[in-house]
């Protein structure tokens, strides 16, 4: 093929093409004068090996795009490839890639459509497309790739496993590419869908794990000052709801309940009509106000579960702030423009469903509210990645989350590097669910009253919710404790500066924890041996299994005293205290029955 081939002009005339292939002495025109240390290291590793496939994993905000485009410039300059194709998850990201590529001396056409065939413009060096676009016409994209020596950059490559058809299409379209560079901030998925062009290695436990050619995790990036430290503001509270069986349930976030009860309590907390989310939004806005004292253009993002919730949260924020709120919905044709407008402005809040969880670069985001029911490591890492992009040293990100075990574990392990595991054994949570099912089957005495659960026409309904500050999580450690919303104790953790070094963050959190515990102890009249941290009134420390055993023991004791059968005692406890049979009851509901029996057993 020559440059005169009609409809497709590949080499172009950028300054990058005339640079010698030596690295890192010379860089492509339009790129930064120096690379970050990890980018230099990753490029050197690539050039030393010259592989056909290379998977680079770098935490969001670390500069994956700059790394990829510098490498692309080098490969074009030494004539390894002539054409660059970028595959991105969304339409919005195609434009971002094209803009960044232009600064690196590479001209990509982000408006290339499948209907254009092979004519993407004589002045471009390649195209930016989406995974969905490739899946629609994989053969066309294969022919485009085979037209000349091509480097394919697969951005957030885990999307290649989003659907079987997508994975097959990516393999067909780019199976013959000269070079493939796969990028991700999260080299794992939450399912067993294999990622195209990623190598997997068998493990002793029978699983297979993805192999990454270069890793640059959050921990290293934080130490290098490339990303912001993230403080998780954890909020708990009491929830009441009606199940689809017609039972009224009561539970608190953070209790050791079953997966099903935890899920429904979480859903109740996120209900737009409840008090929990309203109080958390107010707390997050107060935190944003504090941050804007030192970072005037700092912005906040609420990530919602669905469109209806997003619209309601946006209305509440408008009432709280008195200002406009950017609402980003995935099916809105103007979403990308509103993201750009928000990114370049200085307004306070943006509310979105899922599309802002990945790849969208809004560096001024400093406060977040995780108001979505998704708990996969992949989604959580991408969502938190929206807040860690550092502009200058000292900026601190604050993300508000509900006290849900899955999220708490992810928050405490933010810096942990993960591989994509296929065919893994059952998770601990799945094994716990199985154990709970066996326990439910074993407790047959409670089934005598199971007819009370029967009913038709019931649907889940959130009834009430409340919120309180529970703790702050930073660098895997926990600080602070129970505090009412808008109390002095809560403001201790909302009111620290928005510019702090990581070591200063930890020292300040320790100081605030000590002050909060001392103030709380004083209010309770505790003058000696004050606790290290505040605890909620009537804090429950027993597990669900321990409570069931304790309740069973108390029922046995009461039966001996009263002469009543066990099943009749359980029925009476349910009548007085409410809630379902023991196997379906929450920690809070079991505690009420325990307290009642203890009162009756007192002499």
C-alpha positions as CSV (number, residue, x, y, z in Angstrom):
1,X,0.0,0.0,0.0
2,X,1.2,3.6,-0.7
3,X,0.2,7.0,0.6
4,X,-1.7,7.5,-2.7
5,X,-4.2,4.8,-2.1
6,X,-7.6,6.4,-2.4
7,X,-9.7,7.0,0.7
8,X,-7.1,6.1,3.3
9,X,-4.0,8.1,4.1
10,X,-2.0,6.6,7.0
11,X,1.5,8.0,7.6
12,X,0.6,11.7,7.7
13,X,3.2,14.4,8.2
14,X,3.4,14.9,12.0
15,X,6.7,15.8,13.6
16,X,6.6,12.5,15.5
17,X,7.3,10.5,12.2
18,X,10.7,12.2,11.8
19,X,12.0,11.4,15.3
20,X,14.6,8.7,15.7
21,X,13.3,5.6,17.4
22,X,15.7,6.1,20.3
23,X,13.9,6.2,23.7
24,X,13.6,8.1,26.0
25,X,16.0,10.7,24.6
26,X,13.4,12.1,22.2
27,X,9.6,12.3,22.6
28,X,6.8,12.8,20.1
29,X,5.9,16.3,19.2
30,X,3.2,17.7,21.4
31,X,3.7,15.4,24.4
32,X,5.0,16.3,27.8
33,X,8.7,17.0,28.0
34,X,9.2,14.2,30.5
35,X,7.2,11.1,31.3
36,X,6.3,9.9,34.8
37,X,8.6,7.2,36.1
38,X,6.1,4.4,35.7
39,X,5.4,5.4,32.1
40,X,9.1,5.3,31.2
41,X,9.4,2.0,32.9
42,X,6.4,0.5,31.1
43,X,7.6,1.8,27.7
44,X,11.0,0.4,28.3
45,X,9.6,-3.0,29.3
46,X,7.5,-3.0,26.1
47,X,10.3,-2.0,23.8
48,X,12.7,-4.5,25.3
49,X,10.2,-7.3,24.7
50,X,8.5,-6.0,21.5
51,X,5.5,-8.2,22.1
52,X,2.5,-8.5,19.9
53,X,0.2,-8.3,22.9
54,X,0.8,-6.2,26.0
55,X,-1.5,-5.6,28.9
56,X,-0.8,-2.5,31.0
57,X,-2.8,-2.0,34.2
58,X,-2.6,1.4,35.9
59,X,-4.8,3.0,38.4
60,X,-7.3,5.6,37.1
61,X,-5.7,9.0,36.9
62,X,-2.2,7.6,36.6
63,X,-1.9,8.5,32.9
64,X,-2.6,5.4,30.8
65,X,-3.6,7.5,27.8
66,X,-0.3,9.4,27.8
67,X,1.6,6.2,28.1
68,X,-0.3,4.6,25.2
69,X,0.0,7.6,22.9
70,X,3.7,8.0,23.5
71,X,4.3,4.4,22.8
72,X,2.1,4.7,19.6
73,X,4.3,7.6,18.5
74,X,7.4,5.6,19.0
75,X,6.0,2.6,17.0
76,X,5.0,4.9,14.2
77,X,8.3,6.7,14.2
78,X,10.3,3.4,13.9
79,X,7.8,2.1,11.2
80,X,6.7,-0.8,13.3
81,X,3.1,0.3,12.6
82,X,1.5,2.9,10.3
83,X,-2.1,3.0,11.5
84,X,-3.5,3.5,15.0
85,X,-6.9,2.2,16.0
86,X,-8.3,3.0,19.5
87,X,-11.3,1.0,20.8
88,X,-13.0,2.8,23.7
89,X,-16.1,1.9,25.9
90,X,-18.2,5.0,25.0
91,X,-18.7,7.7,22.4
92,X,-17.6,10.3,24.8
93,X,-14.2,8.6,25.3
94,X,-13.6,8.5,21.5
95,X,-13.5,12.2,21.5
96,X,-11.2,12.3,24.6
97,X,-8.8,10.0,22.9
98,X,-8.8,12.0,19.7
99,X,-8.1,15.2,21.6
100,X,-5.3,13.6,23.5
101,X,-3.8,12.0,20.4
102,X,-3.7,15.4,18.6
103,X,-1.5,16.8,21.4
104,X,0.8,13.8,20.8
105,X,1.0,14.4,17.0
106,X,-1.4,11.6,16.1
107,X,-4.6,12.5,14.3
108,X,-7.5,10.1,15.0
109,X,-11.0,10.4,13.5
110,X,-13.5,10.0,16.4
111,X,-16.4,10.4,14.0
112,X,-15.7,7.3,11.9
113,X,-18.9,5.4,11.4
114,X,-19.4,1.8,10.1
115,X,-21.2,3.3,7.1
116,X,-17.9,5.1,6.1
117,X,-16.3,1.8,4.9
118,X,-12.6,2.3,4.6
119,X,-12.6,6.1,3.9
120,X,-11.9,7.7,7.2
121,X,-10.0,10.7,5.8
122,X,-6.7,11.2,4.1
123,X,-5.4,13.5,6.9
124,X,-5.9,11.0,9.7
125,X,-3.6,8.4,11.1
126,X,-6.4,6.2,12.3
127,X,-9.7,6.1,14.0
128,X,-11.3,5.9,17.5
129,X,-14.3,3.5,17.7
130,X,-16.4,1.9,20.4
131,X,-16.6,-1.8,21.4
132,X,-20.3,-1.8,20.4
133,X,-19.4,-0.3,17.0
134,X,-16.9,-3.1,16.3
135,X,-19.4,-5.7,17.4
136,X,-21.9,-4.6,14.8
137,X,-19.5,-5.1,11.8
138,X,-16.4,-7.1,12.9
139,X,-15.5,-8.1,9.4
140,X,-15.3,-4.5,8.2
141,X,-13.0,-3.6,11.1
142,X,-10.8,-6.7,10.4
143,X,-10.4,-5.5,6.8
144,X,-9.6,-2.0,8.0
145,X,-7.0,-3.4,10.4
146,X,-5.4,-5.7,7.8
147,X,-5.1,-2.8,5.3
148,X,-1.7,-1.9,6.7
149,X,0.5,-2.5,9.8
150,X,-1.8,-1.5,12.7
151,X,-1.5,-0.8,16.4
152,X,-4.8,-1.5,18.2
153,X,-5.2,0.2,21.6
154,X,-8.0,-1.5,23.5
155,X,-9.0,1.0,26.3
156,X,-10.5,-0.6,29.4
157,X,-10.1,-4.0,27.6
158,X,-12.3,-5.8,30.2
159,X,-15.2,-4.5,28.1
160,X,-14.3,-7.0,25.5
161,X,-15.9,-9.6,27.8
162,X,-19.1,-7.6,28.4
163,X,-21.0,-10.0,26.1
164,X,-20.1,-13.2,24.2
165,X,-20.8,-11.4,20.9
166,X,-18.5,-8.5,21.9
167,X,-15.6,-10.8,22.8
168,X,-16.0,-12.8,19.5
169,X,-16.2,-9.6,17.5
170,X,-13.1,-8.1,19.1
171,X,-11.1,-11.3,18.4
172,X,-12.3,-11.4,14.8
173,X,-11.7,-7.7,14.1
174,X,-8.2,-7.5,15.7
175,X,-6.9,-11.0,15.6
176,X,-4.6,-10.2,12.7
177,X,-3.4,-6.8,14.0
178,X,0.4,-6.2,14.0
179,X,0.4,-5.0,17.6
180,X,-2.2,-4.9,20.3
181,X,-1.9,-2.7,23.5
182,X,-4.5,-3.5,26.1
183,X,-5.2,-0.9,28.8
184,X,-7.2,-1.2,32.1
185,X,-7.4,0.3,35.5
186,X,-9.0,-2.9,36.7
187,X,-7.7,-6.1,35.0
188,X,-10.5,-8.1,36.3
189,X,-14.2,-8.7,35.7
190,X,-16.9,-9.8,38.1
191,X,-17.8,-12.9,36.1
192,X,-16.1,-15.7,34.1
193,X,-16.2,-14.0,30.7
194,X,-12.7,-14.3,29.3
195,X,-11.1,-11.0,28.2
196,X,-9.8,-11.1,24.5
197,X,-6.0,-11.0,24.0
198,X,-5.3,-11.4,27.7
199,X,-3.2,-14.4,28.8
200,X,-4.4,-16.5,31.7
201,X,-2.3,-18.8,33.9
202,X,-3.5,-21.8,35.9
203,X,-3.3,-21.6,39.7
204,X,-2.8,-24.4,42.3
205,X,-6.5,-24.0,43.5
206,X,-7.8,-24.8,40.0
207,X,-8.6,-21.3,39.0
208,X,-6.9,-19.4,36.1
209,X,-5.8,-15.8,36.7
210,X,-5.0,-13.0,34.1
211,X,-1.4,-12.1,33.6
212,X,-0.6,-8.4,33.4
213,X,2.6,-7.3,31.7
214,X,2.9,-4.1,33.7
215,X,1.1,-3.0,36.9
216,X,0.9,0.4,38.4
217,X,-1.5,0.2,41.3
218,X,-3.2,2.9,43.5
219,X,-0.7,2.3,46.3
220,X,2.3,3.1,44.2
221,X,0.6,6.0,42.5
222,X,-0.4,7.5,45.9
223,X,3.2,7.2,47.2
224,X,4.4,8.9,44.0
225,X,1.9,11.8,44.5
226,X,0.2,11.0,41.2
227,X,-3.3,10.3,42.7
228,X,-5.2,11.7,45.6
229,X,-5.6,10.0,48.9
230,X,-9.3,8.8,49.3
231,X,-11.1,9.0,52.6
232,X,-14.3,6.9,52.8
233,X,-17.0,8.5,55.0
234,X,-19.1,5.6,56.1
235,X,-22.7,6.1,57.2
236,X,-25.0,3.6,58.9
237,X,-28.6,3.9,60.2
238,X,-31.8,2.0,60.9
239,X,-34.0,0.8,58.0
240,X,-37.5,-0.4,57.9
241,X,-39.2,-2.0,54.9
242,X,-41.9,-4.4,53.8
243,X,-40.8,-7.6,52.0
244,X,-42.5,-9.1,49.0
245,X,-44.0,-11.7,51.5
246,X,-45.7,-8.9,53.4
247,X,-43.3,-9.0,56.4
248,X,-42.2,-5.8,58.0
249,X,-38.4,-5.9,58.5
250,X,-36.1,-3.7,60.6
251,X,-32.3,-3.7,60.4
252,X,-29.3,-1.4,60.7
253,X,-26.6,-1.0,58.1
254,X,-23.4,-2.6,59.2
255,X,-25.0,-5.5,61.2
256,X,-23.9,-9.0,60.4
257,X,-27.1,-9.9,58.6
258,X,-27.7,-12.4,55.8
259,X,-27.0,-11.3,52.2
260,X,-30.7,-10.9,51.5
261,X,-31.4,-8.7,54.5
262,X,-28.3,-6.6,53.9
263,X,-29.3,-6.1,50.3
264,X,-32.8,-4.9,51.2
265,X,-31.6,-2.6,54.0
266,X,-29.1,-1.1,51.5
267,X,-31.9,-0.7,49.0
268,X,-34.0,1.1,51.6
269,X,-31.1,3.4,52.5
270,X,-30.9,4.5,48.8
271,X,-34.7,5.1,48.5
272,X,-35.0,8.8,47.4
273,X,-38.0,9.3,49.7
274,X,-36.1,8.2,52.8
275,X,-34.2,10.2,55.3
276,X,-30.9,8.3,55.0
277,X,-30.0,9.5,51.5
278,X,-31.2,13.1,52.3
279,X,-28.9,13.3,55.4
280,X,-25.9,11.8,53.5
281,X,-26.4,14.3,50.7
282,X,-26.4,17.2,53.2
283,X,-23.3,15.8,54.9
284,X,-21.5,15.4,51.5
285,X,-22.4,19.0,50.6
286,X,-21.1,20.2,53.9
287,X,-17.8,18.3,53.1
288,X,-17.7,19.9,49.7
289,X,-18.1,23.4,51.2
290,X,-15.1,22.7,53.5
291,X,-13.0,21.4,50.5
292,X,-13.8,24.5,48.4
293,X,-12.3,26.7,51.1
294,X,-8.9,25.5,49.8
295,X,-9.9,24.1,46.4
296,X,-12.4,26.7,45.1
297,X,-13.5,24.8,42.0
298,X,-13.9,21.4,43.7
299,X,-16.9,19.5,42.5
300,X,-19.0,16.6,43.7
301,X,-20.5,13.5,42.0
302,X,-23.4,11.3,43.1
303,X,-23.5,7.9,41.4
304,X,-27.1,6.6,41.3
305,X,-28.6,3.2,40.6
306,X,-31.2,4.3,38.1
307,X,-32.6,7.3,36.3
308,X,-35.5,7.8,38.7
309,X,-33.2,7.9,41.7
310,X,-30.7,10.2,39.9
311,X,-33.4,12.7,39.1
312,X,-34.7,12.7,42.7
313,X,-31.1,13.1,44.1
314,X,-30.6,16.0,41.7
315,X,-33.8,17.7,43.0
316,X,-32.7,17.2,46.6
317,X,-29.2,18.7,45.9
318,X,-30.8,21.7,44.2
319,X,-32.9,22.3,47.4
320,X,-29.8,21.9,49.6
321,X,-27.5,24.1,47.6
322,X,-29.9,26.5,45.9
323,X,-27.8,26.0,42.7
324,X,-28.0,24.1,39.5
325,X,-27.0,20.4,39.4
326,X,-25.7,18.7,36.3
327,X,-27.9,15.6,35.6
328,X,-26.2,13.0,33.4
329,X,-28.4,10.2,32.0
330,X,-27.0,7.5,29.7
331,X,-29.8,7.8,27.2
332,X,-29.5,11.6,26.8
333,X,-27.9,12.7,23.6
334,X,-26.5,15.8,25.4
335,X,-24.8,13.9,28.2
336,X,-21.3,14.2,26.8
337,X,-21.7,18.0,26.4
338,X,-22.9,18.4,29.9
339,X,-20.0,16.4,31.3
340,X,-17.6,18.7,29.4
341,X,-19.4,21.8,30.6
342,X,-19.3,20.6,34.2
343,X,-15.6,19.6,33.9
344,X,-14.7,23.1,32.7
345,X,-16.9,25.0,35.1
346,X,-17.0,25.5,38.8
347,X,-20.5,24.4,39.8
348,X,-20.9,22.2,42.8
349,X,-22.7,18.9,41.9
350,X,-23.2,16.4,39.2
351,X,-25.5,13.4,39.4
352,X,-25.2,10.4,37.1
353,X,-26.2,6.8,36.7
354,X,-23.4,4.6,35.3
355,X,-21.7,6.4,32.4
356,X,-19.5,8.6,34.6
357,X,-18.2,5.5,36.5
358,X,-15.5,4.9,34.0
359,X,-13.1,6.7,31.7
360,X,-14.6,10.2,32.1
361,X,-12.0,12.7,33.1
362,X,-13.3,15.4,35.5
363,X,-10.2,16.2,37.6
364,X,-12.0,18.7,39.8
365,X,-14.2,16.0,41.4
366,X,-13.2,15.8,45.0
367,X,-16.4,14.6,46.9
368,X,-18.5,11.6,45.9
369,X,-21.6,9.8,47.1
370,X,-21.8,6.1,46.2
371,X,-25.5,5.9,46.0
372,X,-25.7,2.8,43.8
373,X,-26.5,-0.8,44.6
374,X,-23.5,-2.2,42.6
375,X,-20.9,-3.9,44.7
376,X,-18.6,-5.6,42.1
377,X,-14.9,-4.8,42.6
378,X,-14.8,-3.7,38.9
379,X,-17.5,-1.1,39.2
380,X,-16.4,0.1,42.6
381,X,-12.8,0.6,41.5
382,X,-13.9,2.5,38.3
383,X,-16.3,4.6,40.3
384,X,-13.7,5.6,42.9
385,X,-11.3,6.3,40.0
386,X,-13.4,9.4,39.2
387,X,-12.2,11.0,42.4
388,X,-8.5,10.2,42.5
389,X,-7.2,12.2,39.6
390,X,-4.7,14.6,41.1
391,X,-4.0,18.1,39.8
392,X,-1.6,19.1,42.5
393,X,-0.1,17.5,45.6
394,X,-2.2,17.6,48.7
395,X,-5.7,17.4,47.2
396,X,-7.8,14.9,49.2
397,X,-10.9,13.0,47.9
398,X,-13.8,12.1,50.1
399,X,-16.3,9.4,49.1
400,X,-19.5,8.8,51.1
401,X,-20.6,5.1,51.3
402,X,-23.2,3.1,53.2
403,X,-22.0,0.6,55.8
404,X,-22.4,-2.5,53.6
405,X,-19.9,-5.3,54.2
406,X,-19.0,-5.7,50.5
407,X,-18.3,-2.0,50.1
408,X,-16.4,-1.8,53.4
409,X,-14.1,-4.6,52.2
410,X,-13.5,-2.9,48.9
411,X,-12.8,0.5,50.6
412,X,-10.3,-1.1,52.9
413,X,-8.5,-2.9,50.1
414,X,-8.4,0.0,47.6
415,X,-4.7,-0.3,47.0
416,X,-4.8,-4.1,46.5
417,X,-3.9,-5.3,43.0
418,X,-6.2,-7.9,41.6
419,X,-6.2,-10.3,38.7
420,X,-9.1,-11.5,36.7
421,X,-10.0,-15.0,38.1
422,X,-11.9,-17.6,36.1
423,X,-13.6,-20.6,37.4
424,X,-13.0,-19.7,41.1
425,X,-14.4,-21.6,44.0
426,X,-17.5,-20.4,45.8
427,X,-17.0,-17.2,47.7
428,X,-17.2,-16.9,51.4
429,X,-20.4,-15.1,51.1
430,X,-21.9,-17.8,49.0
431,X,-20.8,-20.4,51.5
432,X,-22.4,-18.3,54.3
433,X,-25.7,-18.2,52.3
434,X,-25.6,-22.0,52.0
435,X,-24.9,-22.3,55.8
436,X,-27.8,-20.0,56.5
437,X,-30.1,-22.1,54.4
438,X,-29.1,-25.2,56.3
439,X,-29.7,-23.4,59.6
440,X,-33.1,-22.3,58.4
441,X,-33.9,-25.9,57.5
442,X,-32.7,-27.1,60.9
443,X,-34.8,-24.6,62.9
444,X,-38.0,-26.4,62.2
445,X,-39.7,-25.2,65.4
446,X,-40.0,-21.7,63.9
447,X,-41.8,-23.1,60.8
448,X,-45.0,-23.6,62.9
449,X,-45.7,-19.9,62.5
450,X,-44.6,-19.7,58.9
451,X,-48.2,-19.4,57.8
452,X,-48.1,-15.8,59.0
453,X,-45.8,-15.1,56.1
454,X,-48.3,-16.2,53.5
455,X,-49.9,-13.5,51.4
456,X,-50.4,-12.4,47.9
457,X,-50.1,-9.0,46.2
458,X,-47.3,-7.7,48.4
459,X,-44.3,-5.9,46.9
460,X,-41.1,-4.6,48.4
461,X,-41.6,-1.1,49.9
462,X,-39.2,1.1,51.8
463,X,-40.9,2.4,54.9
464,X,-38.4,4.5,56.8
465,X,-34.7,5.1,57.1
466,X,-32.3,7.2,59.2
467,X,-28.6,8.0,59.0
468,X,-25.7,8.5,61.3
469,X,-22.0,8.9,60.7
470,X,-20.3,5.5,61.5
471,X,-16.6,5.8,60.8
472,X,-14.0,7.1,58.3
473,X,-11.8,4.6,56.4
474,X,-8.4,5.6,55.1
475,X,-5.4,3.5,54.0
476,X,-7.1,0.3,55.2
477,X,-7.6,1.7,58.8
478,X,-10.8,2.9,60.5
479,X,-11.2,6.2,62.5
480,X,-13.9,7.7,64.5
481,X,-17.3,6.2,65.4
482,X,-21.0,6.8,65.9
483,X,-22.1,10.5,65.5
484,X,-25.5,12.0,64.9
485,X,-25.8,13.9,61.6
486,X,-25.0,17.6,62.1
487,X,-23.5,17.0,65.5
488,X,-20.0,18.3,66.6
489,X,-18.7,14.8,66.5
490,X,-19.7,14.4,62.8
491,X,-18.3,17.8,61.9
492,X,-15.0,16.7,63.3
493,X,-14.6,14.4,60.3
494,X,-16.4,16.6,57.7
495,X,-14.5,19.8,58.5
496,X,-10.8,19.0,57.9
497,X,-9.0,20.8,55.1
498,X,-9.1,19.8,51.4
499,X,-5.4,20.0,51.0
500,X,-3.3,17.5,53.0
501,X,-0.5,15.0,52.4
502,X,-1.3,11.4,53.0
503,X,0.6,11.3,56.3
504,X,-1.2,14.4,57.4
505,X,-4.5,12.8,56.7
506,X,-3.8,9.9,59.0
507,X,-2.5,12.0,61.8
508,X,-5.5,14.4,61.6
509,X,-8.0,11.5,61.6
510,X,-6.3,10.0,64.7
511,X,-6.6,13.4,66.4
512,X,-10.2,13.9,65.4
513,X,-11.0,10.3,66.6
514,X,-9.5,11.0,70.1
515,X,-11.4,14.3,70.3
516,X,-14.7,12.8,69.2
517,X,-14.4,9.9,71.7
518,X,-13.5,12.3,74.6
519,X,-16.5,14.6,73.8
520,X,-18.9,11.6,73.5
521,X,-17.7,10.1,76.7
522,X,-18.2,13.4,78.5
523,X,-21.7,13.7,77.3
524,X,-22.4,10.2,78.6
525,X,-20.8,11.1,82.0
526,X,-17.9,8.7,81.5
527,X,-15.0,10.4,83.3
528,X,-12.6,7.5,83.7
529,X,-11.5,4.8,81.1
530,X,-13.1,6.6,78.2
531,X,-13.5,4.4,75.1
532,X,-11.1,4.9,72.2
533,X,-14.0,5.5,69.8
534,X,-17.7,6.4,70.0
535,X,-20.2,3.6,69.7
536,X,-23.9,3.7,68.7
537,X,-26.4,3.4,71.6
538,X,-27.2,-0.2,72.2
539,X,-24.4,-1.3,69.8
540,X,-24.8,-5.0,68.8
541,X,-21.6,-6.9,68.6
542,X,-22.9,-10.5,68.3
543,X,-23.2,-12.2,65.0
544,X,-26.4,-13.4,63.6
545,X,-25.5,-17.0,64.4
546,X,-24.6,-16.1,68.0
547,X,-27.9,-14.3,68.4
548,X,-29.9,-17.3,67.1
549,X,-28.1,-19.6,69.6
550,X,-28.7,-17.1,72.5
551,X,-32.3,-16.7,71.6
552,X,-32.8,-20.5,71.3
553,X,-31.1,-20.9,74.8
554,X,-33.4,-18.2,76.3
555,X,-36.5,-19.8,74.8
556,X,-35.5,-23.1,76.3
557,X,-35.0,-21.5,79.7
558,X,-38.4,-19.7,79.5
559,X,-40.1,-22.9,78.4
560,X,-38.9,-24.7,81.5
561,X,-40.2,-21.9,83.7
562,X,-43.5,-21.3,81.9
563,X,-44.2,-24.8,80.6
564,X,-45.0,-23.4,77.2
565,X,-43.8,-25.3,74.0
566,X,-41.0,-23.7,72.2
567,X,-43.0,-23.0,69.1
568,X,-45.7,-21.1,71.1
569,X,-43.0,-18.9,72.7
570,X,-41.6,-18.1,69.3
571,X,-45.1,-17.2,68.0
572,X,-45.7,-14.9,71.0
573,X,-42.3,-13.2,70.5
574,X,-43.1,-12.5,66.9
575,X,-46.5,-11.2,67.8
576,X,-45.1,-8.8,70.4
577,X,-41.8,-7.8,68.7
578,X,-42.8,-8.1,65.1
579,X,-40.7,-9.5,62.2
580,X,-40.5,-12.9,60.5
581,X,-39.5,-16.3,61.8
582,X,-36.0,-16.7,63.3
583,X,-34.2,-17.9,60.1
584,X,-35.4,-14.8,58.3
585,X,-35.1,-12.2,61.1
586,X,-32.4,-9.5,61.3
587,X,-29.9,-8.9,64.0
588,X,-32.1,-6.0,65.3
589,X,-35.3,-8.1,65.4
590,X,-33.6,-11.0,67.2
591,X,-32.2,-8.6,69.7
592,X,-35.7,-7.3,70.5
593,X,-36.8,-10.8,71.3
594,X,-33.7,-11.5,73.4
595,X,-34.3,-8.4,75.4
596,X,-38.0,-9.3,76.0
597,X,-37.2,-12.8,77.2
598,X,-34.5,-11.5,79.5
599,X,-37.0,-9.1,81.1
600,X,-39.5,-11.9,81.6
601,X,-36.8,-14.2,83.1
602,X,-35.7,-11.7,85.7
603,X,-36.7,-12.7,89.2
